Amino acid sequence: MTDDDTTVGLFQAVAIEVGLIVGAGLFSLTGVATTLAGTAVPLSYVFTFTVVAMSLVPTAALAAARPVTGGNYWYPSRLWSPVVAFFTAWGLSISMFGGGLPVYALSFGRYVDSLTPVNPVAIGVVVLTAFYLVNLAGIDVAAGVQALLFVSLVASLVVFVVVGAPAVDTTNFEPFLSTGVGGMLTGAGVLYFVCLGANFIVDLGEDVQSATVTIPRSLAVSIPLVFVLYVGTALVAVGSVGAAGPGSMAGATLSVPAEVALPPALSAFFVVGGALFAIATSINAVFIIAPKYMVVLADDGFFPSALARTNDRFGTPHWGLTLVFALSLASLVSPLPVADLGSLLGFGGIVLIVPMMVAAVRFVRRHPERYAATPIPVPARMTVGLAVAAVCANAVLLVLLASQSPLLFASWAGLTLLGGGAYLLARRRYLADRGTTLLSGFDGEF
């Protein structure tokens, strides 16, 4: 695919990354983190972004060396093990279809229900269907919609930070570490999943204009932008209403400080344009990204080849996209406790990062000349160090998250390992009956 055929430029890439990062979690979990971190919740955001940024340099190095479709699967499959990469992609799929898209859709419906009485599940179905149709029309349409949502989302957050700044009372930050360093770090752990998402831009490598340069640049723009918005939002939220006591930010949503710090009209704009558009950008971005995994896994033989077929008119992987839509819709309308499955997204996201970091280390060591040719202004040794640190940090966070929801983690791990293993055996048998083997035509070259 040439640059003339691609439609995702720097602005659209940033919009997709910001849409994946800024979701419903910002509006709901800031209050939860404040309960734990107290007055130091802005520092919790700083710490969290530091941990998240560790994995982005190695990820950007891989994307700059060779932009591909479904990069979070493709790089580990070529630089480590295709089977390991399959299992991490399978685990991410469980997270996306159980704790990602349906949770986002239900959150959107519940938020609308808080404004006017509606059926949250029905609204969720409408939202999922709408963005499925948008993405069915092609990535140019989906990226255009994402850009519009991105502008409104960022505008609402800027309004909250800039207009709300005069309402900040510095005494609300006294004492600064009100719950101690431990509370600040615990709050950072809660916020970790509010700050993830930008690394999924590597899954669109072949759709990005001048991807070897654009992807690293987009990460360099989106991460500082979201960092400033998040820390600014936390400062205004806690500074305007305090971190503890009645009417404070502790356990509250951002609508509480918005009502205090903003005029009524701007408060409504922030709540609606911020919360609803944050969820909408996340849903649209997942629909943009998820079918890419279907395509590359089908190309490697793990999934039926039909999932890699593209629509002649729009160039979209229509069967892969339809499968993503159908599975998420089924989860949304099922009797599953969808509202309680948000942690699933964290499990899949953390586990996906580890093989990516292994792939990055192997890339730097095996292809030093190709790493040196990338536009990443970081020494190879530092990139390896960041990858190792990211694995360690994510392992700790996985243990912490699993300990908070042991039954849910056990269910996710079982579906990933046992479910993925059963599918893999069935797929091998199916292909053997037709005279071929799994990965028979696999090209392991990076």
VENKADA-V841278 format. One record per residue. N is the residue number from 1. PHI is phi in radians with two decimals (999 if undefined). NEAR is the number of other ideal C-beta (glycine too) atoms within 10 Angstrom. Layout:
n,phi,near
N,PHI,NEAR
N,PHI,NEAR
This chain:
n,phi,near
1,999,13
2,-1.60,6
3,-1.07,11
4,-1.17,7
5,-1.55,10
6,-1.55,21
7,-2.18,17
8,-1.67,26
9,-1.62,17
10,-1.05,16
11,-1.10,16
12,-1.15,26
13,-1.11,26
14,-1.09,26
15,-1.08,28
16,-1.16,31
17,-1.11,26
18,-1.11,28
19,-1.11,28
20,-1.29,24
21,-1.40,29
22,-1.46,29
23,-2.31,29
24,-1.08,22
25,-1.03,25
26,-1.00,25
27,-1.41,24
28,-1.85,17
29,-1.52,19
30,-1.06,27
31,-1.16,20
32,-1.12,19
33,-1.13,29
34,-1.14,30
35,-1.03,20
36,-1.53,21
37,-1.61,34
38,1.10,26
39,-1.20,23
40,-1.64,29
41,-1.06,32
42,-1.06,22
43,-1.20,19
44,-1.08,28
45,-1.11,28
46,-1.06,15
47,-1.10,18
48,-1.09,25
49,-1.13,21
50,-1.11,13
51,-1.15,20
52,-1.08,26
53,-1.14,17
54,-0.98,22
55,-1.44,25
56,-1.35,19
57,-1.16,20
58,-1.07,31
59,-1.11,29
60,-1.11,26
61,-1.12,23
62,-1.11,30
63,-1.14,28
64,-1.26,23
65,-1.32,20
66,-2.72,19
67,-1.22,22
68,-2.46,21
69,-1.43,21
70,1.10,27
71,-1.00,28
72,-1.14,28
73,-1.66,27
74,-1.10,27
75,-1.09,28
76,-1.10,26
77,-1.18,27
78,-1.59,21
79,-1.78,22
80,-2.35,16
81,-2.64,15
82,-1.13,20
83,-1.24,15
84,-1.05,15
85,-1.09,27
86,-1.08,23
87,-1.12,18
88,-1.19,23
89,-1.17,25
90,-1.10,23
91,-1.10,24
92,-1.13,24
93,-1.07,23
94,-1.06,24
95,-1.14,26
96,-1.19,25
97,-1.47,23
98,-1.81,26
99,-2.11,24
100,-1.82,26
101,-0.99,28
102,-1.12,27
103,-1.17,28
104,-1.04,30
105,-1.12,28
106,-1.16,25
107,-1.09,27
108,-1.06,24
109,-1.10,22
110,-1.17,17
111,-1.18,21
112,-1.08,21
113,-1.11,15
114,-1.26,14
115,-1.62,12
116,-2.67,6
117,-1.05,7
118,-2.54,14
119,-1.52,12
120,-1.00,19
121,-1.16,17
122,-1.09,13
123,-1.13,18
124,-1.07,27
125,-1.08,17
126,-1.09,16
127,-1.15,24
128,-1.04,24
129,-1.12,13
130,-1.07,14
131,-1.33,24
132,-1.10,20
133,-1.17,12
134,-1.04,18
135,-1.31,28
136,-1.15,18
137,-1.38,15
138,2.07,17
139,-1.20,22
140,-1.14,15
141,-1.18,16
142,-1.08,23
143,-1.17,23
144,-1.14,16
145,-1.10,20
146,-1.07,30
147,-1.11,17
148,-1.13,12
149,-1.10,24
150,-1.07,24
151,-1.06,13
152,-1.16,18
153,-1.11,26
154,-1.13,21
155,-1.05,15
156,-1.16,22
157,-1.23,27
158,-1.10,15
159,-1.03,18
160,-1.07,27
161,-1.28,20
162,-1.29,11
163,-1.24,17
164,-1.42,24
165,-0.97,14
166,-1.07,9
167,-1.44,14
168,-1.26,18
169,-1.95,12
170,-1.07,7
171,-1.18,8
172,-1.24,18
173,-1.77,20
174,-1.92,10
175,-1.26,10
176,-1.11,11
177,-1.62,15
178,-1.14,17
179,-1.99,21
180,1.45,13
181,-1.12,11
182,-1.06,11
183,-1.13,20
184,-1.10,24
185,-1.22,18
186,-1.12,18
187,-1.08,28
188,-1.10,25
189,-1.09,20
190,-1.13,23
191,-1.41,27
192,-0.96,26
193,-1.38,21
194,-1.41,24
195,-1.88,23
196,-1.44,22
197,2.27,26
198,-1.12,26
199,-1.13,24
200,-1.29,24
201,-1.11,31
202,-1.18,27
203,-1.29,25
204,-1.85,27
205,-0.82,26
206,-1.37,18
207,-1.74,22
208,-1.70,26
209,-1.15,17
210,0.80,13
211,-1.01,26
212,-1.05,16
213,-1.81,15
214,-1.16,25
215,-1.10,27
216,-1.02,22
217,-1.15,16
218,-1.11,27
219,-1.15,23
220,-1.18,14
221,-1.58,16
222,-1.19,25
223,-1.15,20
224,-1.06,12
225,-1.09,17
226,-1.16,26
227,-1.02,19
228,-1.10,13
229,-1.13,21
230,-1.16,25
231,-1.14,18
232,-1.08,19
233,-1.09,25
234,-1.13,28
235,-1.10,19
236,-1.20,28
237,-1.09,31
238,-1.28,27
239,-1.16,23
240,-1.57,24
241,-2.20,25
242,1.55,21
243,-1.87,22
244,-2.64,16
245,1.73,9
246,-1.04,7
247,1.31,12
248,-1.55,21
249,-1.39,29
250,-1.04,22
251,1.26,12
252,-1.76,18
253,-1.59,21
254,-1.22,24
255,-1.16,16
256,-1.14,18
257,-1.19,30
258,-1.10,28
259,-1.17,16
260,-1.52,14
261,-1.58,24
262,-2.10,21
263,-1.08,9
264,-0.91,9
265,-1.13,8
266,-1.23,17
267,-1.09,20
268,-1.13,15
269,-1.08,18
270,-1.14,27
271,-1.15,22
272,-1.36,15
273,-1.16,19
274,-1.43,25
275,-1.12,27
276,-1.15,22
277,-1.26,22
278,-1.10,27
279,-1.15,28
280,-1.10,22
281,-1.14,28
282,-1.17,27
283,-1.09,27
284,-1.10,27
285,-1.14,29
286,-1.14,24
287,-1.12,23
288,-1.21,28
289,-1.45,22
290,-0.95,26
291,-1.09,28
292,-1.08,27
293,-1.15,26
294,-1.03,25
295,-1.14,22
296,-1.24,26
297,-1.21,25
298,-1.22,20
299,-1.06,18
300,-1.49,21
301,1.67,19
302,-1.22,25
303,-1.98,22
304,-1.00,15
305,-1.10,10
306,-1.04,13
307,-1.23,23
308,-1.65,19
309,-1.21,15
310,-2.02,16
311,-1.22,14
312,-1.09,7
313,-1.45,9
314,-1.83,15
315,1.24,15
316,-1.72,20
317,-1.32,24
318,-1.10,19
319,-1.28,21
320,-1.11,24
321,-1.11,23
322,-1.15,16
323,-1.13,20
324,-1.02,26
325,-1.10,21
326,-1.12,12
327,-1.18,18
328,-1.20,25
329,-1.16,19
330,-1.08,12
331,-1.15,22
332,-1.08,23
333,-1.60,14
334,-1.34,11
335,-1.35,5
336,-1.10,13
337,-1.33,8
338,-0.95,21
339,-1.08,12
340,-1.71,12
341,-1.79,22
342,-1.06,23
343,-1.13,18
344,-0.99,27
345,-1.11,25
346,-1.15,23
347,-1.02,25
348,-1.12,24
349,-1.15,25
350,-1.15,23
351,-1.12,20
352,-1.14,23
353,-1.18,27
354,-1.06,19
355,-1.11,23
356,-1.12,27
357,-1.22,24
358,-1.07,20
359,-1.07,27
360,-1.12,28
361,-1.09,21
362,-1.14,18
363,-1.10,26
364,-1.08,23
365,-1.37,12
366,-1.49,11
367,-2.25,15
368,-1.05,11
369,-1.22,6
370,-1.27,15
371,-1.15,22
372,-1.11,11
373,-1.45,12
374,-1.34,20
375,-1.44,12
376,-1.41,20
377,-1.45,8
378,-2.27,15
379,-1.01,12
380,-1.00,16
381,-1.10,9
382,-1.20,13
383,-1.07,21
384,-1.08,19
385,-1.07,16
386,-1.13,22
387,-1.12,27
388,-1.13,16
389,-1.09,14
390,-1.13,24
391,-1.08,20
392,-1.10,12
393,-1.11,18
394,-1.23,22
395,-1.11,14
396,-1.10,13
397,-1.14,20
398,-1.11,18
399,-1.08,12
400,-1.10,14
401,-1.16,20
402,-1.12,18
403,-1.20,9
404,-1.36,13
405,-2.34,18
406,-1.09,10
407,-1.18,7
408,-1.14,21
409,-1.15,19
410,-1.08,11
411,-1.15,16
412,-1.11,25
413,-1.10,15
414,-1.13,11
415,-1.15,17
416,-1.25,21
417,-1.38,13
418,-1.32,10
419,-1.13,15
420,-1.13,20
421,-1.14,13
422,-1.10,10
423,-1.11,14
424,-1.08,16
425,-1.12,11
426,-1.12,10
427,-1.16,16
428,-1.06,14
429,-1.14,10
430,-1.06,12
431,-1.22,15
432,-1.10,11
433,-1.12,8
434,-1.85,7
435,1.36,7
436,-2.39,12
437,-2.23,12
438,-1.11,19
439,1.16,17
440,-1.08,9
441,-1.89,9
442,-1.19,13
443,-1.80,9
444,-1.53,10
445,-1.28,5
446,-1.48,18
